[in-house]
Amino acid sequence: MEVSGHSGELVIVTNREPYNHERASGGVVCKKTIGGVVSALDATMQQWGGTWIAWGSGRADFDCGDVVEVPCDSPKYRLKRVKLSPKDKQLYYWGFSNRTLWPVFHFFTERAVFSTMYWRAYQRANKKFASSVEEMAGPDSYVWVHDYHLSLVPSMIRSCVERIGFFWHIPWVPWGTFSKIPWRDEIFNGLIGSDLIGFHTKYHVRNFIECAEAMNYQVDKKRSVIHHEDRDVRIKAFPVGIDYQEFASEKTMPSGIRRKAAGDKIIFGIDRLDYTKGILERLLAFEEFLRENPEWHGKVTLLQVATPSRTRVEEYRLLKQEVERSVGRINGEYSTLNWTPVKYFYHTISFNQLIQYYRAADVALVTPIMDGMNLVVKEYIAAKKDLGVVILSEFAGAAEELEEAIIVNPYDIHALAESIKKALEMPEEEKKERFKALKGKVKKHDINWWMEKFFNEWEKIYTAKA
């Protein structure tokens, strides 16, 4: 097996596993997990082979042993599962990852919980992942670690692995925010055990370099390099893409969505129910749009899908209640016998349903308060067969690439309401020009482009050393 021209096995390390085993009435069944990046990495591993290390989260995962061949029906690579105790699962994942790191790195420090108990569980979990790497990887392996759940792993495996890459999938914040984490030194030192660290945007790269300077590391800003322990750690932006063909070529049955929506125009939003996604602000903006533009009553419907997320965390339960109250208020004020302005769904939907929503929508409303990239906007652009309009938050990483969208500040409710009006009334020629440019970018910079860019940059490091 070769990775970017070098011999050596690829070892991917993620919190989430690509396949899990569950008990069913007919015995144990193997299921593929859903997710854009996970699916793309799975395709890479099926092509190249190697080992994937991840938390074994399925109820029957360890019935088959901690190392299994996947995909289950046609094995192409090994999946090594890390076993976490119920306590560590609760404190490492639900605790430190989701109640400490997630809010801090999305600028919600007031929501963050800084618990020593959480931190110790995070250390223990990262050590278990690192031990699995030491068990499965050889000295020539390429170890690619992913995301904020596993920031300590690179430095933990440095003594036994020479080639380490890391990709951070959420935003990286400026020093003034990052510095609030009591264990900032350990987290940063863990990450720079890597040879190459990737982010989605140049803004996140600049923030990371700023943190390195503030922590007195030797930095070459021109080359985006941090010098650490006689090594140069490269920091670079690699905006992740999607599997363009999967969305563009998907064949779906004709949809009754437009008929059911009752309005002439459909605005579509789909998000995990998370306070970083801007769902409440979006609803307020749509409410203001209806208040200021009575001529659109009965002619436009907002379809908002919220998929359940982190339901055990109190903040998310409260958010659900607040969103439902807002939907009820808007519909109570503006509904007529033949028209309901907001169609709200709180459940997961199938891939086929998602494609139908994308293709039916005239406008995609993608307005997170803060997002590392946001792949929904790229999925919509790829799936849409005719013209569409995109309203995109300036705080989504995708805004750095997709400037032909209507870029908005999601905190500015009035401006967001105005952008809805602009999207609905946009002249056809302008719509065509903008959407053609967006389509071209999403098609060119797909998931394969992203991985190729990362691996090519990774290769340069070892070529220079040779």
N, C-alpha and C positions, 0 to 999 in steps of 0.2 A: 504494500500500500504506500502511496506517496501523497504527501501533503505539500502542495505548492512546490513541487520539484525536489523535495527532500524525503528520504526514506524515514519512516517512523510512524507509529500508530497515532491516530487522532483519538483523544480522550476528551469528551465533553462533560462538563460538570454543571448541573442546574439543580435548583430546588425542586422543580416540577418534573415528573417523569413523563416520557412520551407514550407509554402504555401502562395500564394497570390491570390487575386481576381482581375480579369481584365474584362473590358467590351468587349463584342463581339456582333456580329449581332444578335445572339439568346438570348442575355441577359448577365448576369454576369457568368463567368466561374471561377472555382477554379483550380489553377495550382500548382503542386509541384515544388519547386525550386531545381536546380541541384547543387550538391556539395558533396564531399565525407564525410566530417565531419558532415555537416547538415543532410545528409541522414542517417548517423549512429545514430545521436542523435534522429532523428525522429523515427527510429526503436526502440530505447530504450524507448522513451516516449509512443509509441504505446503499448509496453509491460507493462510498469509500471504505465502509467497514470500520471496526474499532470498538471502543467501549464508551458507553454513556452511564454516568454516575448520577443518581438522583434519589430523592427521598421516596421510599416505598410507602405510598399513601393509600393504596387499595386494600380493601379488607381481606383479600386472599393473596396478597402479593407474596408473602413469605411461605405460603403453602407449596410454592414451586422452588423454594430455595432463594438465596439472595442474589444469585446470578442466573439470568435467563437469556435465551436467544429470542430476539425480536426482529421484525414483526412476527407475531405468533404463528401466522399461517405460512410465512415464507422467510425464515430467519436470514438476516443480513449482518447483524452486529450483536454485541453483548450489552445487556442492561444490568448494571450492578446497583442494587438497591441498598440505600442506607436506612438502617432501622433506628427510629427515634422513639424514646419512651413517651407515653401520653403527656407526662409533665413537660418534657423538653419540647414536644410538639406545640403545646399550649404556650409556653414561655418564649421559645425561640421564634416560632412562626407568627402566632396570633399576638404575641407580646412584642419582642424587640423589633422584628421585621416590620410588623404592621401598625404598631402603636408608638414606635419610636422613630425608626428610620423613614418610613413612608411619609408621615406628616412633616418631618423636618425637611426632607428633600423635595417637598411640594409647597414650602413656605407656610406651613400651618404649624409653626412651633408651639402655638398656644394649645394645640391638641396633643402634643407629644407627651409621653410618659417616660420619664427617665428613672428606670428601676434597676438597681443593682442585680436583683433576682433575674430580670429579663436578660441583662447583659451577660451574666454567667451562663445562662442557658444557651445564649447565642454563641458564646465561646465554645461550649461543649459540643453543640451541633456542628459548628464549623470544623472542630477537631475530628469529629466522626467522618465528615466528608473528606477531610484531608487524609485521614487514615485509609479510606477506601481508595483514594488516588494512589497513595504509596503502595497499596496492595495490588492494584490493577495496572499501573503505568510502568513503563520501562524507562531507562535513562534517555532514550531517543524519542520518547513520546512527545507529541504536541498536545499540551493540556490547555483547553479553552474553558475558562470559568465564566459563569454568567450571573450577573445582577447582585443587587444589594443584600440578598439573603446570605451571600457567601464571600463577603469582603475580606475576611481573614485568611481564606484558604491559600492564596498565592504565597504569602510569606511562610505559611506552615509547611508547604511542600517544596520550598525553594532548595532545600538541602538534597532532595532526591530526584528532582526534575529540572532540566535545564531550559526547556522551552515552555513558557507560560504566557498565555494571552488572556485578557479579561475584557468583557463587554458590560458596561453599566447602562441598563436600559431605561432608567428613570432620570429626571433632571439632576444635575449637580449644581448645588447652590453656592453663592459667594461665601467668602470667609466669615462675614458677619453672622450668617445663619449657621453654617457648618460648625463654627466654633462653639455653639451652644451645647453640642453633644459632649458629655463628660468624657467619653471614650474616643474622642476624635483622633488622638495620636495613634491608638491601636488600630483603628479602622483605616486611617490613611497609610500607615506603615504596612498593614496587611495588603492593601491594594498594590503598592509599589514593589511588592515581591514579584510582580508581573514584568514582562519585557515590553509589552504593548498593552495600553489601555484605550479602549474605544468608547466614544460617546456619540450621541445622535447629532449634536450640533456644535458649531464653533463656539457658541456662547457657553455651553457646558465645559468645553475644553478650556476656555479662558478662566472660568471660575475655578476649575481644578488647579490650573497653574498658579492662580492667585493664592489659593490655599497653601500650595507648596511653598511659595515665597513667604507667606505669613508664618509658616512653621519652620522657616530658616533652612529649607532644602536648597541645594545648589541648582539653579534653573537656567536653562537656555531658552528664553522666550521665543527667539526667532525660529528655532527648530522645534519648539514644543517638546522639550526634553527635560526630564528631571534626573539629575545625577545622584545615584544612591548605591552605596556599598560597592564602588568600582564598576557600577553598571549604569548604562543610560536607559532610562525608562521612557519610551515614546508615548505621547498622548496625542490622539488624533480623532477627528470627527468622521464617522461612517454612518450616514443616515440610512436606517434600515428601510427596506422596501417590502413588497408583498409578492406572492406568487401571482403575477399579473394574469397569466393564462388561465389559472384556476377560476378567477372571477370573471374574466372576459368571455371565456368559452362555455361556462356553465349553462346547460340547457334547462330551463324551467318551464313548467306548464303555465299557460296564461293565467294571470292573477286577477282576482276580483277586488284587489285592494282599492283601486281608484273608485270603483262603484260604491264600495262600503264606506269610503271616507266621505262621500256625499259632496265634497267641495270640488271646485274646478282645479285647484292647485294643492299639491301635497308637499309639506315640509317634513323631513324625516330626521330624527335623532335616535341614536342607539348608544348606550353607555352602560358600563357597570354602575350600579347605584353606589357612587362614591362621591364624597364632598369635593374632590378635586376636579370633577367632570363638569361642573357648572350647570347642572340640570335646573336648580332653583332659579338661577339668574336668567336662564333661557326662558323659563316659564313666565317670569316677571316681564321680560322683554316682549314676549308674544302677547301678554296681557295688555301692555302699553300700546303695542301695534294695533290691537283690536279697538282699543279705546280711542286712538287718534285717527283710525282709518275705517270708519263705519261702512264705507263703500265695499270693503272686502268681506264683510260679514256674509256668511253662507257660501263664500267662494274659495276659502282656504282652510285646510285642516293640518294641524300639527300632530304627527304620529310620533310618539316618544316611547321607545322600548327601554326599560331599565332592567338589566339582568341582576339577579340577587348576588350580593357580594359581602363577604365577611359578616354574615348575619349574627355571629356571636359577639360582635363588638358593639357596645352601646351606642356609639356615635352614629353607626350605620342604621340602627333601628330607629333612632330619632330622626335621621334624615329621611327615611322612608315615610314616616308619619307627616313630615313637613311637606314633602313633595306631593303626597296624596291630598293634603289639605289645599295646596295651591291649585292642583288640577280641579278639585271640587269647586273651589271658589270661581275659577275662570268659567267652567262649564255652567255653574249656577247662574252666573251673570249674563252670559252671552248665548247659551244654547237656544235653539228654536225647535219646533216640532220636527223639522227635517235636517237639522244640522247640529252637530256637537263639535265645537272648535278644537278640543284636545282629545285625542284617542291615546290613552295611557295603558301600557301593558307591563306588568311586573313579572316577568318569567323569561327563561331562556328560549331562544327560537332556533330552528334547524338552519343548516346552511342554505337549503333550498328556499326557505322562507326569507332569509336575509337577502338573498339575491333578488327575490321578488320585490321586497321593500325598496332596495336600492334602485331598481329599474323603474318602479312606479313613481319615485320621488322626483319632484321638480327642483327641489332645493335640499341640500344636505346641510344641517345645522350642527356644526362640530365646534363647540365653544368651551373647551375645558378651561378651568382656572389656571391649571398648570399641568403639562404633560410632556414626558420625555420625547415622544414622537407623535403618536396617535395614528393608528393604521386604518381606522374607520374611514377617514377622508380619502385615503388611497384606494381602499376597497370600493367605495362608492364610485370613484372616477373610473376604475377599471371595469366595474360591472355595468355601468350605465351605457345603454345602446344608443340612445339619442342624446340630445343636449341636456346638461344639468348645470346648476349654479351651486357653488360652494361658499358657505359662510364659515370662516375659520378663525379661531382665536389666535391672536399674536403670541400667546404663551404656550401654544402647542409646538413641539419641535418641527413639525411638518411645515409651519409657516415660513421657516428659513428657506425652504425649497420652493414652496407653492405660492409664490407671490401674486399669481394671477387670480387667486381666490379673493373674495371680499374679506379683507383682514380686519378684525375687530378686537377691541378691548372688552372682554366679557364682564368686567366690573361696571362698564358704562352702559347701563340699562337703556338709556335713551338712544345712544348710538347703535346699540344692538337692535333695537326696534326699528330704527331707520334703515339698518342694513337688510332687515327682512323685507321691508317695502322695496328697497332697491333691487333685491334679488328677484322678487316677484314681478317687477315692472321693467326688468332689464331688456333693452332692445335685442332682437334676435342676432344681429350682426356682432354686437359686443359679446353676447353669450357664446356664440360660435367661436370667436377669436380666443376668449379666455379658456373655454373648455378644451379646445384643441391643444393649447399649450400645456394645460394640466395633464391631459391624457398622454402626451408625448413624454413628459417627465416621469410619470408613474410607470409607464411601459419600459422606458430605458433604464431607470434606476430601480429595478426589481430586486427580489430577495437574492437571486443568484449574483447580481452585480454587487450587492452589499457584501456577501461572503467572499467573493473574489477580491474585492478591494481590501478587506481585512486580511485575508491570507497573503496577498501580494505584499502588503506592508509588513506583515509578520516575517515573511521570507527574507526581506531586505536586511533585517536585523542579523540573521544568522549568516547570510551571504557576506555581510561586512566583516563578521568575526572570522570567517574561514580563511 
